[in-house]
């Protein structure tokens, strides 16, 4: 079960702001959506939203998020006058849905976009935008399941639950969950952690590295 970084009460505002941010970047300012989402991640604003920083999940409009992303990734202050539109464009939907799925799944924005790039997300609009959000969760879950971490694959092969692996290896359950959903990079883990996991799973350490 995923522990959400912030209350669902803030999800509506957060997802609308990210949707408007992406809409402004692509529709109003003519940016490439994939390039802008890369900037969103590089700026660390994505990480602030993932961690539930109130300043970012409840305190900024889409335009303010856009301007901050651009300032942090270009080093130049942007001063744009723009009336916030409430147009629910396909681009808006991508940002809105991405934020919902990030909150629901605990995956980082980067891991989601690395698995399902911007143009693929945009391509899902036609079939998913009128469906219940749960359907979007199912579709993205399936995409990420096909790209599951090697740790998760090895654990399932051994027939262990995450709790079993935590008990066998002495590595905390939260750490195992983070490595499996790729919100933490197992390739950057301390070698003794990977060694303990490998011993519990009776495999070579390199098998677990993504």
Beta strands, then each sheet from edge to edge (+ up, - down):
end
